[in-house]
Amino acid sequence: MATCDECGKHENMPYQCRRCGNTFCAEHRLPENHDCPGLNEWNDPSGVFDSGFDDTVQKRGGGSSSAGVRERVFGTGGLLGYFRGNMTYVFLGAMWLTFLLQYVVGFLLTGTFNPIVFSRNPVWEAIFVLSPGHIEYVWTWITSIFAHGGFTHIAFNSIALYFFGPVVEQYLDTKRFTGLFFGAGIVAGLAQVVSTLLTVGPFGAGVVGASGAIMGILGVLTVLNPNLKVYLYFIIPMPLWLLTFGFAAFSIIAGFGVAGGSGLVGGNVAHLAHLGGLLVGLAYGVRVKGRVGVPSSLRFGRGGGGMGGPGGPGGPGRRP
């Protein structure tokens, strides 16, 4: 038994596409039904009909086929083909690399590895922190997603992304998953700093962390399969919808200062960023539901058994 690379359906008699090499069910076996990269070459003589002995076959005007270039770069086996289906791990690597750079840059600027010291450096903050006083620093809309406030912060976010990310990426496809990650992360960060700007002012705490993006991923998965069983802290079993909306309710209460918080940020956790990312995920989940396969369990690797994910990400935290 194999899994269809397009819809995730388990197939006893799978089909392997001769053009892209992926495995599909009967419904998606035809190239036009799984957006096969090889379709781009059917109008390109050098891609289909060329025997390989004549490299002079080109499009009119002497230029090489743009479709062929796209296939060699982005297609299966192409230069960037590895990233197809693996953006979760790319994001994980980027998070840890950015976390390392936070300390390297902090040491170069302050001569210490103390995060409390270098997090107060304006240059360091301008690189890594989305701040209510400098929302116009648009690069921090991205860098703040990968930066984190400490080892525990990045560790919990990494665990959540590792469990939930590959599942959602498999069912959305890499392009839509990447857009979801950045879209939810950016909206989450901006929601937090704008609320801080309106209530505390430009000198309020900034925000770092991938939790808004991860909450977006969790929101999509909740819409696709609300009854998916997960384990809170790896111990307490519960349906995904209960975990998601329970966490959302806590974020709303804490975000408005009712439960142990100061202003709109309870403790050191940016609750409105969580809520903003989750809303993006829920909205996108509603949009794609019915157009993508729905997971029945969390599976890792071919033929792997179901495994419950962790109970929600940590952070995006305020800067120390």
N, C-alpha and C positions, 0 to 999 in steps of 0.2 A: 504494500500500500504506500502511495506517495501523496504529497500535498500539492495541489494546484498553485503555481506561483502567482496566478492572477486573483483568485477568489479565496484561496485557502481551503477549498473543499478537498476532503480525503477521497482518493480515487484508486480503486482496485486495479484498473487497467489504464494507467496514465499514458499520455502522449508526449513525446519529446519533439519540440520544434527543431527542424533541421537548420533553420536560419539563425535563431538566437540561442538554441541549446537548452532552453528552460523547459520545465515540465508543466503540463496543463491537463485539465479534465476535458471531457468530451465537448462541453459547452464552449471552452476557450481554446480548443486545439488549433483552429484556423488562425493564420497570422493576423488577419484583420480583426479577430475577436480578442486578441491580447496586445494590440498595438505593437506588434513585432517590429523591432528596429530595422529588420531586413526589408520591410515594405518601402522604406525610403529609397531603396536602391533599384526598385523595379523599373523606374524610368531612367536609370543610369546604366548605360551599356557597360561601363567599366566595372560595375558592381555585380552584374548578373551574367552577361553574355561574354565578357572578356575571358579568354582562356588563360590569361596570366602571362602570355608571351609578348603581348603588344601593350606597352605602357604609354603609348601615344594617344590612346583613345580618350578624348576629353570632350567636355561640353563645347558648344558653339562659342567662339570667341577665344579659344585656347585656354580657358580657365578650367581647373580641375573641379570635379563634382562637389558641391557644397554638402550634398547629402552623404557622400562618401566620407567627407571630412568629419561630419557630425558623428557618423557611425564609428570612425576610427578613434574619436575622442571620447564620446559619451556612450557608445554602444557596448554590448557585452564583449568583454575582452579588450575594450578600448582603454585609452590612457586614464580616463576617469571612471571606467566601468566598475571599479571596486566600490565606489561610493553608492551604487545602486543597491538598496536593501541594507546598507551598513551605516547610515547616517547617525543612528543612535550611538554607535561606538566612536564615530568621528566627534560627535558632541561631547561624549565622555572624555575623550582624549583632550579636546580643546579646553574643557573645564579644568582638568588637572594641570595642563600646560599653563593656563592663565593663572591658576593658583600659585604655581612655582614662580611665574613672572612677577606676581604681586610681591613676593619676598625678595626677589632679585632686584627689582626696581626700587623697592623700599629701602634695601640696604645701600644701594648706590646713592640714594637721595639723602639718607639720614645716618648711615653708618651703623645701623642696628637692625636686628631681625625682630624687634618688638613690634607687633602689628598695631598696638595702641599708639605708638610713636609715629610710624610712617603713615598710618591711616589719616593722621591729622595734617600731613603735608599737602599743600594745595596742588602741587604738580601730580603727586600720586593719585589724589582724589580725582583730578581732571582726566586721568587716564582710565581709571577702573570704576568709579562710582557715578551712578546716575543721581545727580543732586538737584534738589528743588531750586537752588540758587543758580544753577547753570543747565537748565533743560535744553538750551540751545547747543550744548555740546553733543551733537547727534551721534558721534561715535560711541558715547557712553550708553546709548540705547542698546548697543550690541555687547560691548565689553562688560557691562554690568551684569549681563545674563550669565557670563562664564566666570566672572569673579565671585568669590565667596568670603564670608566673614570669619571663617575658621575651619579647622579640620573636621569637627563634628558636623558643621553646616554642609560642607561639600560631600562628606561621607554619606549622609542620609539622602542628599539629593542624587548622588551617584547610584545608590542602591535602588531608589525609586525609578530612576531613568532606565537602569539596566533591566528591571523586571517589566515595566510597562511599555517602554519605548519600542522594542523590537516587535511587540504584538501589534501596536497601532501602526507602525511603519509598514508591516506586512499587509495590513488590510487597506491602508490608504494609498500606498505607493510612496516612493522616496520623495518625489517632488512635492506632493501635498503634505507629507509629514514634515518636511523641512520648512515649508511655509507656515504650517501650524506652530511649530516650535518657536520660530522667530516672531510670528504674529502675536501669539499668546504672551511670550516673554516681554516684548516691547509694550504691549497694551498694559500688562500687569505692572511693569515698572513705572510707566507714565501715570497710571491711575494712582499709584502710591505717592509719587512725588508731587503731583498736582494737588492731591488732597492735603498733603503736608504744607505745601506752599500757601494754600487758601486758609489753613487753620493755624499754622505755627509761624509761617513766614519763610523767607529764602534761606534762613540759617538753620532750618530743621534738618533732621537726619536724612541722608541719602539712602539708596537701596542697592543691594547687590544680591546675586543668586539666581539660580535657574528654576526656582520653585514655581514661578508664574507660568513658565513654559511647560513644566511637568504637570501642573494642575490643568493646563489646556489639554495635554495628552490624556490625563485621567478623565476629563470631561467628555472627550470623544468616546473613549472606551465605555463610559457609563451609559451613553446614549445607545451605543451599538449592542451592549449586553449588560443591562442593569443588574441582572441576577448572577453575574459572574462571582464565584466565591473567592474571596481574598482573606488574608489573615492579618489582623491588626497586631503589629509588633511580632509577627510570625507565630502567634499563639491563638488569638481569638478569631474564630471563623465568622464571617459576616458577608452578606451580599454587597457587591460593589456600590450599589445605589445608596445604601445606608451609610457606608463609609464616606462617600463623596458629599452627600447632602448634610451629614452630621458635621463634617469638617467645614462645609460652607456656612452652616448655622453658627458654628463657633467663630468663624472669621468675621461674620457680620456683627455678632455681639461684641467681640473683642475689638473689632475695628472701630466701633462707635463708642468705645471707652466704657462699656457696661461691665465687662469682665476683665479685671486686672490689667489695665493698660494706661498709658499716658496719652491722651488725645486719641489720634487715629491709629496709633501703633501700640499694640499690646506687648509689653515687655520688649524683647529684641526681635520680634517677628513682624514682618510687614503683612498684616492680615488682609488689607484691601488689595494688595498685589496678588495674593492667593485668589481672592474672589474675582478679580479682573481676569486672570488667566483662566480660571474655571469657566466663567461665562463665555469667553471666546471658544473654549473647547466644546461646551454644551451646544452653542449655536452652530458650530461647524459640524458637530456630530449629527444634529438634526438635518443639516443640509445634505450630508453624504449618506445618511442611512437609507438603505434600500438600493444604493448604487455600489456598495462594497460588501464583501462577505462579513458575516458576524461571527466573532470567535466564541467558542463554547467553553474554552478553558485556556489558561496560560500555558503555552507549550514552548520549549526551548530545544532547538535541534530537531532533526528529522526523526519522527517516530517517538519523540520524547513524551513522557507522561505529563499530566497536568500539574501545575505547581502554583500555589498561591503567592501573590506578591505582597510587599510590605504595606504597612498602613499609612501611606501618605508621606509626602516629602517634607523636609524641613526648610526653613528660611523663605523667600528671599529675605535676608536679614538686613537690619540697619547696619550701616558701617560702624565698626567699633568706636 
